[in-house]
Amino acid sequence: MYIAFMEISKLLYSRKEAAQLLSLSLRSVDQLISSRKLQTRNIGKRVLVIGDSLLAYASITDVERPDLSSKSHQNAPS
């Protein structure tokens, strides 16, 4: 398994390692964890991200996009 040319070789990753693999900030990883877009396991006080969860998130093709049919397009001059 690969993410951005890096091999996913471990079952669990620290939040910091997950951020590095996804090229995101630690805060962004924490938000993904809070929104349950990344799966975790707690071992003692540590929060570890599941390796397969990183791969699944990185391969998502359905990107959340803003609704382009909103008011900004309705009010645009013709």
Backbone hydrogen bonds in HBPLUS format (Angstrom, degrees):
<---DONOR---> <-ACCEPTOR-->    atom                        ^
c    i                          cat <-CA-CA->   ^        H-A-AA   ^      H-
h    n   atom  resd res      DA  || num        DHA   H-A  angle D-A-AA Bond
n    s   type  num  typ     dist DA aas  dist angle  dist       angle   num
A0008-ILE N   A0001-MET O   3.01 MM   7  5.48 162.2  2.04 134.5 139.1     1
A0003-ILE N   A0006-MET O   2.83 MM   3  5.16 158.6  1.88 146.6 153.1     2
A0006-MET N   A0003-ILE O   2.74 MM   3  5.16 154.1  1.81 117.9 127.1     3
A0051-GLY N   A0011-LEU O   2.76 MM  40  5.06 173.2  1.77 140.2 140.4     4
A0013-TYR N   A0049-VAL O   2.77 MM  36  5.03 152.2  1.85 141.7 151.4     5
A0049-VAL N   A0013-TYR O   2.65 MM  36  5.03 156.8  1.70 159.2 157.2     6
A0018-ALA N   A0014-SER O   2.92 MM   4  6.17 160.4  1.96 152.4 158.1     7
A0019-ALA N   A0015-ARG O   2.94 MM   4  6.17 153.6  2.01 145.5 152.4     8
A0020-GLN N   A0016-LYS O   3.04 MM   4  6.35 155.8  2.10 147.0 153.2     9
A0021-LEU N   A0017-GLU O   2.91 MM   4  6.18 161.3  1.94 154.1 159.0    10
A0022-LEU N   A0018-ALA O   3.01 MM   4  6.16 153.9  2.08 148.8 155.3    11
A0023-SER N   A0019-ALA O   2.91 MM   4  5.74 110.4  2.40 135.7 151.9    12
A0024-LEU N   A0019-ALA O   2.88 MM   5  4.81 163.2  1.90 143.3 147.0    13
A0023-SER N   A0020-GLN O   3.26 MM   3  4.96 150.2  2.36  94.0 102.7    14
A0029-VAL N   A0025-SER O   3.10 MM   4  6.48 155.8  2.16 149.1 155.4    15
A0030-ASP N   A0026-LEU O   2.93 MM   4  6.22 155.9  1.99 148.5 155.4    16
A0031-GLN N   A0027-ARG O   2.95 MM   4  6.26 147.1  2.06 144.5 153.4    17
A0032-LEU N   A0028-SER O   2.94 MM   4  6.25 151.7  2.02 146.3 154.1    18
A0033-ILE N   A0029-VAL O   2.90 MM   4  6.17 151.0  1.99 149.3 157.5    19
A0034-SER N   A0030-ASP O   2.90 MM   4  6.12 159.6  1.94 145.1 150.8    20
A0035-SER N   A0031-GLN O   2.94 MM   4  6.10 150.9  2.02 145.0 152.5    21
A0037-LYS N   A0032-LEU O   2.82 MM   5  5.07 149.2  1.91 161.3 161.2    22
A0036-ARG N   A0033-ILE O   3.03 MM   3  4.93 156.6  2.09 103.4 109.5    23
A0050-ILE N   A0039-GLN O   3.00 MM  11  5.82 168.5  2.02 144.9 148.0    24
A0041-ARG N   A0048-LEU O   2.77 MM   7  5.27 148.2  1.87 149.8 160.3    25
A0048-LEU N   A0041-ARG O   2.86 MM   7  5.27 172.6  1.86 159.6 161.6    26
A0043-ILE N   A0046-ARG O   2.99 MM   3  5.26 155.4  2.05 143.8 151.6    27
A0046-ARG N   A0043-ILE O   3.01 MM   3  5.26 148.1  2.11 134.5 130.6    28
A0053-SER N   A0050-ILE O   2.95 MM   3  5.25 129.0  2.22 105.9 120.1    29
A0054-LEU N   A0050-ILE O   3.24 MM   4  6.73 142.8  2.39 147.6 158.1    30
A0054-LEU N   A0051-GLY O   3.06 MM   3  5.23 124.8  2.38 100.0 113.5    31
A0055-LEU N   A0051-GLY O   3.19 MM   4  6.58 158.2  2.24 151.2 156.6    32
A0056-ALA N   A0052-ASP O   2.92 MM   4  6.11 159.9  1.96 145.5 151.1    33
A0057-TYR N   A0053-SER O   2.96 MM   4  6.10 161.0  2.00 144.6 149.7    34
A0058-ALA N   A0054-LEU O   2.94 MM   4  6.09 161.4  1.98 149.7 155.1    35
A0059-SER N   A0055-LEU O   3.09 MM   4  6.22 135.8  2.30 142.9 153.4    36
A0060-ILE N   A0057-TYR O   3.32 MM   3  5.45 169.2  2.33 108.1 110.7    37
A0063-VAL N   A0061-THR O   3.07 MM   2  5.75 120.2  2.44 109.6  93.3    38
A0073-HIS N   A0070-SER O   3.08 MM   3  5.91 143.9  2.21 123.7 130.5    39
A0074-GLN N   A0070-SER O   3.41 MM   4  6.70 150.9  2.50 140.5 148.5    40
A0074-GLN N   A0071-LYS O   3.04 MM   3  4.86 115.4  2.47  91.9 108.7    41
A0075-ASN N   A0071-LYS O   2.90 MM   4  6.00 148.0  2.00 157.7 163.3    42
A0076-ALA N   A0073-HIS O   3.41 MM   3  5.11 157.5  2.47  93.6 100.0    43
